[in-house]
Amino acid sequence: MPGGSPSKGHQNSSNNCQFIKKAYSILYNTFGPQHWWPAETPFEVMVGAILTQNTNWTNVRRAIDNLKTEGLLEPVPLSEVEVSRLAELIRPAGYFNVKAKRLKAFMDYVRQRWGNNPEAMKGADTDELRRELLQIHGIGPETADSILLYALGRPVFVVDAYTRRVLQRHGIINEKAGYNDIQALFEGCLPEDESLFNEYHALLVALGKRHCRARPQCRGCPLEPLLPEDLHKQVTATGG
């Protein structure tokens, strides 16, 4: 089991896979298709993946709209704009000075490696591209995988805080599970399908926003029936 010993009720990888497959079916039937990631171009997804770090999508949307209004949501203009100007435009996304530097670091990579043509990234090997993205200042596994999955259509599963929280509360992982452990769990249990990975991640985000919050709202949660009895008592005792 990724990250440590399995919890009672989930004693082996087969049970873990059963949970992951059943959870997807329940979430899809409950919430329906999520149509994520909302963007007009793959490059817009890449920019959005960096801007969405530690903020909500409403704020990111405002920052992206600012870039569009100024004609900067294109590789060459975004590569050339001053970092101070960029920071002001993306202010709605929060941590704007930090994110401006991260965007500029990403654009340095796109310019130097791909000649300011992010479309060329589609021809690169997935593992090699992931390694390169992770070497860029401010890009961690979640951001890199969001770019790979949502912008480039690669079958990599994106793991975020919602994903971790759902699995931990259901006893599939413990608090020591790492990003790669959780990713391997999904990729090992599901067909290698970018559309499936896209939809599943978006559904977990929907679940996290509605029910699996920091203070859980278990009553009415579509995955409540999948909670082992002992864990159900523990989770609901914290406010479910």
Helices and strands as residue ranges (DSSP letters): H 13-31, H 42-51, H 57-69, H 75-80, H 83-89, G 91-93, H 96-114, G 118-123, H 126-134, H 141-146, I 147-151, H 161-169, H 179-189, H 194-210, G 224-226, H 229-237
